[in-house]
Amino acid sequence: MDRMAQTALNSLKMLMENQTATSHNLSNLSTPGYRQDVVTDFGSIYLNRQNGVEPRIVSARNVGGFSTQQGSMETTGNPLDVALDGNGYFLIEPRDGGNPALSRRGDLQTSENGELLDGAGNKILDDGLQPIVLPAFRRIDISPNGEIIIEPTGAEPDALPINAALIATFVPGENDQLKKTLDGHIRLQTEPDENGQISLAEIVPNNQGKLVAGTLEKSNVNAVEEMVNTIDQQRKFEMHVKMIQMTEELDSVGASLMRLPGM
């Protein structure tokens, strides 16, 4: 009976994590470039009696998985809206700090200090992994390879545009492992070491991404699919609760049968 209850409780924990991921996906339905969290990424752990625990198999989540499917493209005509066509990521310095991360969000804007930011306030990095700071401009164009060409404010009408910066992009290789870390940003991970430990790897821009100016990539979340997942998770939750109740009833009946007559 204990094993039945343990199995049901472990499954309930996984369902709760699935529901959290589904809710997060739905809340980011309109976030440009958002990558859908994957909620079916499971592994198994075998608990060994030699380590002081009972031998049994339990489920464990391999956290950080996400969908790499490209979202739909929307033409906006805004020169600061940039989308990545195909595989590839922008390099950003997260607003809350931390190591450089990867992003598909291309709704760019400039701060009062001229820093180039995305819609979440993360700093866009150049090919030297430095935040891009632009002088005041009256016109801006972003080329497919990420070059930012501007006409500075106050420049002579016949003055040539200047190359102000190069937006860093990174296209992962076949063996590169990308995961979402706890802060929700995408980062590059190393291969497991001899102890099975995984750490963050340094991201070196290769500038192989193809940019499309005046266009935004929408979130790749499918709202209908996420709603169906929500209903399915609710039904499974109810089923596992009933299983725990049944386990309790069976345990109670078994205990009564083992009582001595007259006790």
C-alpha positions in Angstrom: 0.0 0.0 0.0 2.9 2.3 0.8 4.3 1.9 -2.7 0.9 2.7 -4.3 0.6 5.9 -2.3 4.2 6.8 -3.0 3.7 6.4 -6.7 0.6 8.5 -6.7 2.2 11.3 -4.6 5.2 11.3 -6.9 2.9 11.6 -9.9 1.0 14.4 -8.3 4.2 16.3 -7.8 5.0 16.0 -11.5 1.5 17.1 -12.4 1.9 20.2 -10.3 5.1 21.0 -12.1 3.4 20.4 -15.4 0.6 22.8 -14.4 3.1 25.4 -13.4 4.9 25.2 -16.8 1.5 25.3 -18.6 0.5 28.4 -16.7 3.8 30.0 -17.5 3.4 29.3 -21.2 -0.1 30.8 -21.3 1.0 33.9 -19.4 3.7 34.4 -22.1 1.3 33.8 -25.1 1.9 37.4 -26.3 5.6 37.7 -25.4 7.7 38.2 -28.6 10.2 35.4 -29.2 9.1 33.4 -26.2 10.1 29.7 -26.2 7.5 27.3 -24.9 8.4 25.3 -21.8 8.3 21.6 -22.4 6.4 19.7 -19.7 7.0 16.1 -20.7 10.8 15.9 -20.2 11.1 13.1 -17.6 13.9 10.8 -16.4 14.1 8.1 -13.7 16.1 7.7 -10.5 16.8 4.3 -8.9 17.2 4.5 -5.2 19.7 2.0 -3.9 19.4 0.1 -0.6 23.1 0.4 -0.1 22.7 4.2 0.3 20.2 3.7 3.2 17.0 4.0 1.2 14.5 1.5 -0.2 15.1 0.3 -3.7 12.5 1.7 -6.0 12.1 3.8 -9.2 10.8 7.3 -9.0 10.2 9.9 -11.7 12.4 13.0 -12.0 12.1 16.0 -14.2 15.0 17.0 -16.5 14.2 20.7 -16.0 14.9 23.5 -18.6 13.6 21.9 -21.8 11.9 24.2 -24.3 10.5 24.1 -27.8 12.8 25.4 -30.6 10.0 25.7 -33.1 10.0 29.1 -34.7 7.0 31.3 -33.9 5.0 33.1 -36.6 6.4 36.3 -38.1 4.6 39.6 -38.0 5.6 42.5 -40.1 5.5 45.7 -38.1 7.4 48.2 -40.2 9.2 49.4 -37.0 13.0 49.6 -37.8 13.8 48.6 -34.2 11.7 45.4 -34.4 14.0 42.6 -35.4 13.3 38.9 -35.8 15.7 35.9 -36.3 14.9 33.9 -39.3 15.6 30.2 -38.6 17.9 29.0 -35.9 19.8 31.5 -33.8 19.6 33.7 -30.8 20.5 37.3 -29.6 23.0 37.6 -26.8 21.7 39.6 -23.8 22.8 40.8 -20.4 19.8 40.1 -18.2 18.2 43.1 -16.5 18.5 41.4 -13.1 22.2 40.5 -13.7 23.8 37.2 -14.1 25.8 35.5 -16.9 25.0 36.5 -20.6 22.1 34.6 -21.9 20.3 33.8 -25.2 17.0 35.3 -26.4 14.8 35.4 -29.4 13.0 38.6 -28.3 13.5 41.3 -30.8 11.2 44.2 -29.8 14.1 46.6 -29.3 14.2 50.1 -27.9 16.8 52.6 -26.7 17.0 53.9 -23.1 17.5 57.5 -22.1 21.3 56.7 -22.0 21.2 55.2 -25.5 21.5 51.6 -24.4 19.8 49.1 -26.8 17.3 47.0 -24.8 14.7 44.4 -25.6 11.1 44.7 -24.4 11.9 43.1 -21.1 14.7 45.6 -20.3 17.6 43.2 -21.1 20.7 44.8 -22.7 21.5 43.7 -26.2 25.2 42.7 -26.5 27.6 43.3 -29.4 30.1 40.9 -30.8 32.5 41.7 -28.0 29.8 40.9 -25.4 29.5 44.5 -24.4 26.1 46.4 -24.1 25.3 48.3 -27.2 25.1 52.1 -26.6 23.9 54.2 -29.6 24.2 58.0 -30.1 21.1 60.0 -30.8 19.9 59.2 -34.3 17.2 60.4 -36.8 17.3 57.1 -38.8 18.3 53.6 -38.0 18.7 50.4 -40.1 19.6 46.9 -39.1 21.2 44.7 -41.7 20.6 40.9 -42.0 24.0 40.2 -40.4 23.2 42.5 -37.4 25.0 45.7 -38.4 23.4 48.8 -37.0 23.6 51.7 -39.5 22.4 55.1 -38.2 22.2 58.7 -39.3 23.1 60.7 -36.2 21.0 63.6 -35.0 22.5 66.8 -36.1 24.6 65.3 -38.9 24.8 67.2 -42.3 22.1 66.1 -44.8 24.7 64.8 -47.2 26.7 63.0 -44.4 27.2 59.3 -44.8 25.5 56.9 -42.4 27.8 55.4 -39.7 28.2 51.8 -38.6 27.4 52.1 -34.9 27.5 48.5 -33.7 27.1 44.9 -34.6 24.4 42.9 -32.8 25.9 39.6 -31.6 24.1 36.4 -32.6 24.7 32.8 -31.8 23.6 29.8 -33.8 24.1 26.6 -31.7 25.9 23.6 -33.1 24.6 20.1 -33.3 26.1 19.1 -30.0 25.4 22.3 -28.1 23.0 21.8 -25.2 20.6 24.7 -24.4 18.5 24.9 -21.3 16.4 27.4 -19.5 17.9 28.2 -16.1 15.9 29.1 -13.0 15.7 32.8 -14.0 13.9 31.8 -17.2 16.8 32.7 -19.5 18.3 30.3 -22.1 21.9 29.4 -21.6 24.5 27.0 -23.0 25.5 24.1 -20.8 28.5 21.9 -20.7 28.6 18.1 -21.1 28.3 16.2 -17.8 31.7 15.7 -16.1 32.9 12.4 -14.6 30.6 13.1 -11.5 27.6 13.8 -13.7 27.7 17.5 -12.9 26.6 20.1 -15.5 27.7 23.7 -15.5 27.1 26.8 -17.6 29.4 27.2 -20.6 30.7 30.5 -22.0 28.7 31.7 -25.0 30.9 32.9 -27.8 29.0 34.7 -30.6 29.5 33.4 -34.1 27.2 36.0 -35.8 25.6 33.4 -38.0 22.1 34.5 -37.3 20.0 36.0 -40.1 18.0 39.1 -38.9 14.9 40.4 -40.5 14.3 44.1 -39.6 10.7 45.5 -39.3 9.5 42.1 -38.2 8.7 40.5 -34.9 8.6 36.8 -34.1 5.6 35.9 -31.9 5.6 33.4 -29.1 5.7 29.7 -30.3 3.1 28.7 -27.6 -0.1 27.0 -29.0 -2.9 28.3 -26.8 -5.3 25.5 -27.8 -2.7 22.9 -27.0 -2.0 24.4 -23.6 -5.7 24.6 -22.7 -6.0 20.9 -23.6 -3.0 20.1 -21.4 -4.7 22.0 -18.5 -7.8 19.9 -18.8 -5.8 16.7 -19.1 -3.7 17.5 -16.1 -6.8 18.3 -14.0 -8.3 14.9 -14.9 -5.1 13.1 -14.0 -4.9 14.9 -10.7 -8.4 13.8 -9.8 -7.5 10.2 -10.8 -4.4 10.1 -8.5 -6.3 11.6 -5.6 -8.8 8.8 -5.9 -6.0 6.3 -6.0 -4.6 7.7 -2.7 -8.1 7.4 -1.2 -8.4 3.9 -2.4 -5.0 3.0 -0.9 -6.2 4.4 2.4 -9.4 2.3 2.3 -7.4 -0.9 1.5 -5.0 -0.2 4.2 -7.8 0.2 6.7 -9.5 -3.0 5.6 -6.2 -4.9 5.8 -5.6 -3.7 9.3 -9.1 -4.7 10.5 -8.6 -8.3 9.1 -5.3 -8.7 11.0 -6.9 -7.8 14.4 -7.3 -10.8 16.7 -10.9 -11.9 17.5 -12.2 -10.1 20.5 -9.7 -7.3 20.3 
